[in-house]
Amino acid sequence: MSIAIFNKINKNEVIELIRAAIDEDLGGYGDITSSLTIPQDYESSSYIICKEKNGAILSGIDVAGFVFEEVNPLIKYEKIKEDGQRLECFDIVCRIKGPTRAILSAERLSLNFLQHMTGISTMTGRFAAIAEKYNVRITDTRKTRPLLRRLEKYAVVCGGGFNHRFGLFDGILIKDNHIAAAGGVKKAIDRIRERMPHQLKIEIEIKDFNELDEAVSCRVDIIMLDNMDIEDIKKAVKIIRDRLSGLCMIEVSGGVNLDNLESICATGVDIISVGALTHSPPAADFSLEFE
């Protein structure tokens, strides 16, 4: 199944990151092994294949192409597959033709981006396939690698997930330390409401039923149930639905995995945020082969 992607990554968004990665690998001196092995005028044709035995969901095909273009603009890069598409083992995702030295110099960097991003989208796809049966959204978190957030959150969308807030600047989420520092749930909410822009919503993370009662009384927009067990989630969902009807969305976070996901979805929540999508996805297996 192919998933429509509406937030494609533009080259100008990631070019500085790519240039830094190239500089890290080539060190300003170039690829010593290739320069000593391959004549300068040699050209080659190659391709990248997926080697995941159980298949994958592609993400990062454009970013991989940006790497080849930046290493040497004479490289011709042809996409065979698009981000969001389901891959089977040994599917070819792109073809590359051009100066042999340049292809070899760009090989590992392009594969690094492709493997990491596809690993995220593939893991997200496994969660989303279960959650969609219950009309529950799977979202990411801010648990991303520094400076890779744009790529990692894009990969989540490729896998059928949704993005939570991008950073601290674009959404209100009152967490446990905010509550502690402010002196309680109601005080934190009241202070925010005094100054917040009218178009934003208030989400609050609660860890027990005392905090839940305060949050419900304050009529916030989203309540996040943090690290609750299944029975407590069911109880909390009933309280929120009974007292706020459909006026408040319910999110679950903490300790979510593929083993307990369906049980959580069945409690009637709206959103499940999963930090593991970006902080610990296994890399997908790709390989660049010369023809």
Secondary structure, 3 states (H helix, E strand, C coil): CCCCCCCCCCHHHHHHHHHHHHHHHHCCCCCHHHHHHCCCCCEEEEEEEECCCCCEECCCHHHHHHHHHHHCCCCEEEECCCCCCEECCCCEEEEEEEEHHHHHHHHHHHHHHHHHHHHHHHHHHHHHHHHHHHCCEEECCCCCCCCCHHHHHHHHHHCCCECCCCCCCCCEEECHHHHHHHCCHHHHHHHHHHHCCCCCCEEEEECCHHHHHHHHHCCCCEEEEECCCHHHHHHHHHHHHHHHCCCCEEEEECCCCCCCHHHHHCCCCCEEECCHHHHCCCCCCEEEEEC
